[in-house]
Amino acid sequence: MAELERLIHLAEKQAFGPSTQAILDEAASRDIPYIRLDRYSLVQLGQGVHQQRIRATMTSRTSGIAVDVASDKNPTNPLLDSAGLPVPKSEVVETADAAVAAAHRIGFPCVVKPLDGNHGRGVHLDLQNDDEVRKAFNGAVRETRSGNVVV
């Protein structure tokens, strides 16, 4: 029963919200293909020159969705990469130890910054060793709403 409850909770957590689901149901009824682009509610409707992206009820025809997506580095990098633009290697971490391990995998020098930060707050550049990464993690985590940091 505990495993079943866990799976139900996971399915509910991954499900689209009611407004997004209503749009997707209508798209399906019109044979418009769609694909989920992140673990939240960013969805691409259609393909090629006719594609549109939506997040909840915002569409890619407004600047609102661009601001929303660009402020979160986690979905932004894969989207830029899929468009053929160069993006740096990065990992999302939740602890200073994980930040140090990620820095070793990515290589030094590295950057540590809040996942969902803005205006350059909490960004630490040209980190050369474990101690600098740990200190930078603490500074970056203070500037994030989610508690997640990018190395």
Accessible surface in RSA format (square Angstrom, percent):
REM  Atomic radii and reference values for relative SASA: ProtOr
REM  Chains: A
REM  Algorithm: Lee & Richards
REM  Probe-radius: 1.40
REM  Slices: 20
REM RES _ NUM      All-atoms   Total-Side   Main-Chain    Non-polar    All polar
REM                ABS   REL    ABS   REL    ABS   REL    ABS   REL    ABS   REL
RES MET A   1   174.24  90.2 132.71  87.8  41.52  98.9 111.67  94.9  62.57  82.9
RES ALA A   2    86.39  79.4  69.22 106.8  17.17  39.1  76.80 108.2   9.59  25.4
RES GLU A   3    98.15  56.3  93.71  70.9   4.44  10.6  56.29 108.9  41.86  34.2
RES LEU A   4    92.19  51.3  89.10  63.7   3.09   7.8  90.49  63.6   1.70   4.6
RES GLU A   5   100.01  57.4  97.51  73.8   2.50   5.9  39.17  75.8  60.84  49.7
RES ARG A   6   127.65  53.6 120.38  61.4   7.26  17.3  69.56  95.1  58.09  35.2
RES LEU A   7    83.97  46.8  80.28  57.4   3.69   9.3  80.63  56.6   3.34   9.0
RES ILE A   8    77.93  44.3  75.13  56.0   2.79   6.7  77.91  56.1   0.02   0.0
RES HIS A   9   116.90  63.9 115.71  80.4   1.19   3.0  80.97  83.4  35.93  41.8
RES LEU A  10    78.75  43.9  78.10  55.9   0.65   1.6  78.75  55.3   0.00   0.0
RES ALA A  11    62.92  57.8  50.40  77.8  12.51  28.5  57.63  81.2   5.28  14.0
RES GLU A  12   120.10  69.0 101.17  76.5  18.93  45.1  45.52  88.1  74.58  60.9
RES LYS A  13   149.15  72.8 118.25  72.6  30.90  73.6  72.02  64.8  77.12  82.2
RES GLN A  14    71.53  40.0  70.39  51.4   1.14   2.7  31.87  67.8  39.66  30.1
RES ALA A  15    65.50  60.2  39.44  60.9  26.06  59.3  50.51  71.1  14.99  39.7
RES PHE A  16    38.99  19.5  22.92  14.2  16.07  41.8  23.05  14.0  15.94  45.6
RES GLY A  17    30.53  37.7   0.00   N/A  30.53  37.7  27.23  74.7   3.30   7.4
RES PRO A  18   123.04  89.7 109.09  99.4  13.95  50.7 117.68  97.2   5.36  33.3
RES SER A  19    46.35  39.2  37.21  49.7   9.14  21.1  31.77  67.6  14.58  20.4
RES THR A  20     1.85   1.3   1.85   1.9   0.00   0.0   0.00   0.0   1.85   2.8
RES GLN A  21    66.83  37.4  66.83  48.8   0.00   0.0  33.35  71.0  33.48  25.4
RES ALA A  22    59.99  55.2  48.57  74.9  11.42  26.0  53.95  76.0   6.04  16.0
RES ILE A  23    55.05  31.3  51.00  38.0   4.05   9.8  54.31  39.1   0.75   2.0
RES LEU A  24     1.01   0.6   0.57   0.4   0.43   1.1   0.75   0.5   0.26   0.7
RES ASP A  25    81.42  57.0  73.40  73.1   8.01  18.9  29.45  69.3  51.97  51.8
RES GLU A  26    84.45  48.5  82.16  62.2   2.29   5.4  37.48  72.5  46.96  38.3
RES ALA A  27     4.83   4.4   2.41   3.7   2.42   5.5   4.34   6.1   0.48   1.3
RES ALA A  28    56.97  52.4  39.96  61.7  17.01  38.7  45.35  63.9  11.62  30.8
RES SER A  29    85.07  71.9  43.49  58.0  41.58  95.8  51.12 108.9  33.95  47.6
RES ARG A  30   160.42  67.4 134.50  68.6  25.92  61.7  42.54  58.1 117.88  71.4
RES ASP A  31   131.11  91.8 104.30 103.8  26.82  63.4  35.45  83.4  95.66  95.4
RES ILE A  32    65.46  37.2  61.02  45.5   4.44  10.7  62.59  45.1   2.87   7.8
RES PRO A  33    69.32  50.5  57.52  52.4  11.80  42.9  68.95  56.9   0.37   2.3
RES TYR A  34    93.95  43.9  66.08  37.6  27.87  72.5  33.66  25.3  60.29  74.3
RES ILE A  35   101.39  57.7  97.87  72.9   3.51   8.5 101.39  73.0   0.00   0.0
RES ARG A  36    80.66  33.9  59.99  30.6  20.67  49.2  37.44  51.2  43.23  26.2
RES LEU A  37    48.89  27.2  22.42  16.0  26.47  66.5  27.06  19.0  21.83  58.7
RES ASP A  38    22.53  15.8   6.92   6.9  15.61  36.9  20.22  47.6   2.32   2.3
RES ARG A  39   136.43  57.3 119.87  61.1  16.56  39.4  54.06  73.9  82.37  49.9
RES TYR A  40    96.34  45.0  89.84  51.1   6.50  16.9  80.27  60.3  16.07  19.8
RES SER A  41    26.13  22.1  26.13  34.9   0.00   0.0   6.23  13.3  19.90  27.9
RES LEU A  42     1.80   1.0   1.80   1.3   0.00   0.0   1.80   1.3   0.00   0.0
RES VAL A  43     0.00   0.0   0.00   0.0   0.00   0.0   0.00   0.0   0.00   0.0
RES GLN A  44    25.56  14.3  25.34  18.5   0.23   0.5   0.00   0.0  25.56  19.4
RES LEU A  45    27.04  15.1  26.12  18.7   0.92   2.3  26.21  18.4   0.83   2.2
RES GLY A  46    12.70  15.7   0.00   N/A  12.70  15.7  10.22  28.0   2.48   5.6
RES GLN A  47   125.40  70.1 115.50  84.4   9.91  23.6  32.34  68.8  93.06  70.6
RES GLY A  48    50.58  62.4   0.00   N/A  50.58  62.4  41.05 112.6   9.53  21.3
RES VAL A  49   141.66  93.2 104.61  94.7  37.05  89.3 113.56  98.7  28.10  76.2
RES HIS A  50   150.19  82.1 132.75  92.3  17.44  44.6  92.70  95.5  57.49  66.9
RES GLN A  51    60.59  33.9  52.11  38.1   8.49  20.2  15.98  34.0  44.61  33.8
RES GLN A  52    51.60  28.9  50.67  37.0   0.93   2.2  26.55  56.5  25.06  19.0
RES ARG A  53    65.92  27.7  65.92  33.6   0.00   0.0  18.49  25.3  47.43  28.7
RES ILE A  54     3.97   2.3   3.97   3.0   0.00   0.0   3.97   2.9   0.00   0.0
RES ARG A  55    30.34  12.7  30.34  15.5   0.00   0.0  19.26  26.3  11.08   6.7
RES ALA A  56    41.49  38.2  41.49  64.0   0.00   0.0  41.49  58.4   0.00   0.0
RES THR A  57    94.32  67.1  73.02  74.0  21.30  50.8  42.85  57.6  51.48  77.8
RES MET A  58    70.44  36.5  67.19  44.5   3.26   7.8  52.05  44.2  18.40  24.4
RES THR A  59    46.74  33.2  46.19  46.8   0.55   1.3  42.15  56.6   4.59   6.9
RES SER A  60    52.00  43.9  27.34  36.5  24.66  56.8  22.47  47.8  29.53  41.4
RES ARG A  61   194.75  81.8 156.03  79.5  38.72  92.2  61.25  83.7 133.49  80.9
RES THR A  62    70.05  49.8  59.96  60.8  10.08  24.0  66.68  89.6   3.37   5.1
RES SER A  63    87.94  74.3  74.99 100.1  12.95  29.8  45.42  96.7  42.52  59.6
RES GLY A  64    29.77  36.7   0.00   N/A  29.77  36.7  24.58  67.4   5.20  11.6
RES ILE A  65     9.03   5.1   9.03   6.7   0.00   0.0   9.03   6.5   0.00   0.0
RES ALA A  66    58.60  53.9  49.70  76.7   8.90  20.2  57.59  81.1   1.01   2.7
RES VAL A  67   103.77  68.3  99.03  89.7   4.74  11.4 103.03  89.5   0.74   2.0
RES ASP A  68    50.76  35.6  44.24  44.0   6.52  15.4   8.44  19.9  42.32  42.2
RES VAL A  69    15.65  10.3  15.65  14.2   0.00   0.0  15.65  13.6   0.00   0.0
RES ALA A  70    65.26  60.0  48.20  74.4  17.06  38.8  48.73  68.6  16.54  43.8
RES SER A  71    40.23  34.0  32.28  43.1   7.95  18.3  28.96  61.7  11.27  15.8
RES ASP A  72    28.73  20.1  28.73  28.6   0.00   0.0   7.56  17.8  21.17  21.1
RES LYS A  73    41.64  20.3  39.75  24.4   1.89   4.5  31.55  28.4  10.09  10.7
RES ASN A  74    54.05  37.3  45.16  43.6   8.90  21.4   5.18  12.5  48.88  47.2
RES PRO A  75     7.26   5.3   1.53   1.4   5.74  20.9   6.77   5.6   0.49   3.1
RES THR A  76    26.00  18.5  25.87  26.2   0.13   0.3  26.00  34.9   0.00   0.0
RES ASN A  77    32.12  22.1  31.89  30.8   0.23   0.5  11.11  26.7  21.01  20.3
RES PRO A  78    78.28  57.1  68.18  62.2  10.10  36.7  74.42  61.4   3.86  24.0
RES LEU A  79    28.76  16.0  24.39  17.5   4.37  11.0  24.95  17.5   3.81  10.3
RES LEU A  80    70.37  39.2  70.12  50.2   0.24   0.6  70.37  49.4   0.00   0.0
RES ASP A  81    85.89  60.2  76.73  76.4   9.16  21.7   4.06   9.5  81.84  81.6
RES SER A  82    90.53  76.5  47.92  64.0  42.61  98.2  51.44 109.5  39.09  54.8
RES ALA A  83    76.00  69.9  37.24  57.5  38.75  88.2  50.56  71.2  25.44  67.4
RES GLY A  84    66.66  82.2   0.00   N/A  66.66  82.2  37.25 102.2  29.41  65.9
RES LEU A  85    91.63  51.0  89.27  63.9   2.36   5.9  89.70  63.0   1.93   5.2
RES PRO A  86   129.95  94.7 100.23  91.4  29.72 108.0 111.79  92.3  18.16 112.9
RES VAL A  87    44.39  29.2  18.38  16.6  26.01  62.7  20.99  18.2  23.40  63.5
RES PRO A  88    96.28  70.2  79.58  72.5  16.70  60.7  91.18  75.3   5.10  31.7
RES LYS A  89   159.10  77.6 138.11  84.7  20.99  50.0  96.57  86.9  62.53  66.6
RES SER A  90    47.85  40.4  20.67  27.6  27.18  62.6   4.21   9.0  43.64  61.1
RES GLU A  91    52.29  30.0  45.75  34.6   6.54  15.6  30.96  59.9  21.32  17.4
RES VAL A  92    61.79  40.7  33.79  30.6  28.01  67.5  33.79  29.4  28.01  76.0
RES VAL A  93     8.43   5.5   4.67   4.2   3.76   9.1   8.43   7.3   0.00   0.0
RES GLU A  94   125.91  72.3 107.88  81.6  18.03  42.9  29.87  57.8  96.04  78.4
RES THR A  95    73.37  52.2  70.05  71.0   3.32   7.9  67.62  90.8   5.75   8.7
RES ALA A  96    24.65  22.7  20.66  31.9   3.99   9.1  20.66  29.1   3.99  10.6
RES ASP A  97    93.76  65.7  87.03  86.6   6.73  15.9  31.30  73.7  62.46  62.3
RES ALA A  98    35.61  32.7  28.72  44.3   6.89  15.7  34.93  49.2   0.68   1.8
RES ALA A  99     0.00   0.0   0.00   0.0   0.00   0.0   0.00   0.0   0.00   0.0
RES VAL A 100    12.95   8.5  12.95  11.7   0.00   0.0  12.95  11.3   0.00   0.0
RES ALA A 101    41.68  38.3  34.18  52.7   7.50  17.1  40.60  57.2   1.08   2.9
RES ALA A 102     0.00   0.0   0.00   0.0   0.00   0.0   0.00   0.0   0.00   0.0
RES ALA A 103     0.00   0.0   0.00   0.0   0.00   0.0   0.00   0.0   0.00   0.0
RES HIS A 104   109.11  59.6  84.70  58.9  24.41  62.4  61.57  63.5  47.54  55.3
RES ARG A 105   153.38  64.4 117.87  60.1  35.50  84.5  74.08 101.2  79.30  48.1
RES ILE A 106    44.92  25.6  24.55  18.3  20.38  49.1  25.25  18.2  19.68  53.4
RES GLY A 107    28.92  35.7   0.00   N/A  28.92  35.7  27.03  74.2   1.89   4.2
RES PHE A 108    68.05  34.0  35.68  22.1  32.37  84.2  35.89  21.8  32.16  92.0
RES PRO A 109    82.77  60.3  64.66  58.9  18.11  65.8  64.94  53.6  17.83 110.8
RES CYS A 110     9.72   7.4   2.05   2.3   7.67  18.0   9.69  24.5   0.03   0.0
RES VAL A 111    55.54  36.5  50.64  45.8   4.90  11.8  50.64  44.0   4.90  13.3
RES VAL A 112     0.00   0.0   0.00   0.0   0.00   0.0   0.00   0.0   0.00   0.0
RES LYS A 113    58.77  28.7  58.77  36.1   0.00   0.0  14.55  13.1  44.22  47.1
RES PRO A 114     0.97   0.7   0.97   0.9   0.00   0.0   0.97   0.8   0.00   0.0
RES LEU A 115     7.07   3.9   7.07   5.1   0.00   0.0   7.07   5.0   0.00   0.0
RES ASP A 116    14.40  10.1  13.45  13.4   0.95   2.2   7.42  17.5   6.98   7.0
RES GLY A 117     9.89  12.2   0.00   N/A   9.89  12.2   6.26  17.2   3.63   8.1
RES ASN A 118    75.37  52.0  64.40  62.2  10.97  26.4  26.77  64.4  48.60  47.0
RES HIS A 119   149.50  81.7 103.89  72.2  45.61 116.7  73.30  75.5  76.20  88.7
RES GLY A 120    52.39  64.6   0.00   N/A  52.39  64.6  29.37  80.6  23.01  51.5
RES ARG A 121   128.42  53.9 121.12  61.7   7.31  17.4  48.08  65.7  80.34  48.7
RES GLY A 122    16.15  19.9   0.00   N/A  16.15  19.9   6.06  16.6  10.09  22.6
RES VAL A 123    54.40  35.8  31.97  28.9  22.43  54.0  31.97  27.8  22.43  60.8
RES HIS A 124    56.68  31.0  52.66  36.6   4.02  10.3  37.19  38.3  19.50  22.7
RES LEU A 125   124.02  69.1 104.34  74.6  19.68  49.5 104.34  73.3  19.68  53.0
RES ASP A 126    91.87  64.4  78.40  78.0  13.47  31.9  31.86  75.0  60.01  59.9
RES LEU A 127    15.28   8.5  15.28  10.9   0.00   0.0  15.28  10.7   0.00   0.0
RES GLN A 128    91.52  51.2  75.80  55.4  15.73  37.5  36.82  78.4  54.70  41.5
RES ASN A 129    67.83  46.8  65.32  63.1   2.51   6.0  31.58  76.0  36.25  35.0
RES ASP A 130    52.48  36.8  50.88  50.6   1.60   3.8  16.72  39.3  35.76  35.7
RES ASP A 131   110.44  77.4 104.65 104.2   5.79  13.7  30.59  72.0  79.85  79.6
RES GLU A 132    67.85  39.0  63.34  47.9   4.51  10.7  29.57  57.2  38.28  31.3
RES VAL A 133     0.00   0.0   0.00   0.0   0.00   0.0   0.00   0.0   0.00   0.0
RES ARG A 134    91.76  38.5  91.76  46.8   0.00   0.0  36.56  50.0  55.20  33.5
RES LYS A 135   163.95  80.0 157.19  96.4   6.76  16.1 103.61  93.3  60.34  64.3
RES ALA A 136     2.61   2.4   1.15   1.8   1.47   3.3   2.26   3.2   0.36   0.9
RES PHE A 137    12.05   6.0  12.05   7.5   0.00   0.0  12.05   7.3   0.00   0.0
RES ASN A 138    73.07  50.4  72.99  70.5   0.08   0.2  15.38  37.0  57.69  55.8
RES GLY A 139     8.02   9.9   0.00   N/A   8.02   9.9   5.50  15.1   2.52   5.6
RES ALA A 140     0.00   0.0   0.00   0.0   0.00   0.0   0.00   0.0   0.00   0.0
RES VAL A 141    49.71  32.7  41.19  37.3   8.52  20.5  41.19  35.8   8.52  23.1
RES ARG A 142   180.01  75.6 144.79  73.8  35.22  83.9  69.99  95.6 110.02  66.7
RES GLU A 143    74.42  42.7  57.27  43.3  17.14  40.8   7.85  15.2  66.56  54.3
RES THR A 144    18.36  13.1   0.00   0.0  18.36  43.8   0.88   1.2  17.48  26.4
RES ARG A 145   177.64  74.6 140.10  71.4  37.55  89.4  83.04 113.5  94.60  57.3
RES SER A 146    61.87  52.3  23.91  31.9  37.96  87.5  35.96  76.6  25.91  36.3
RES GLY A 147    29.92  36.9   0.00   N/A  29.92  36.9  24.23  66.5   5.68  12.7
RES ASN A 148    20.14  13.9  20.14  19.5   0.00   0.0   0.00   0.0  20.14  19.5
RES VAL A 149     0.00   0.0   0.00   0.0   0.00   0.0   0.00   0.0   0.00   0.0
RES VAL A 150     7.54   5.0   7.42   6.7   0.12   0.3   7.42   6.4   0.12   0.3
RES VAL A 151     8.01   5.3   0.00   0.0   8.01  19.3   8.01   7.0   0.00   0.0
END  Absolute sums over single chains surface
CHAIN  1 A     9615.3       7762.7       1852.6       5687.6       3927.8
END  Absolute sums over all chains
TOTAL          9615.3       7762.7       1852.6       5687.6       3927.8
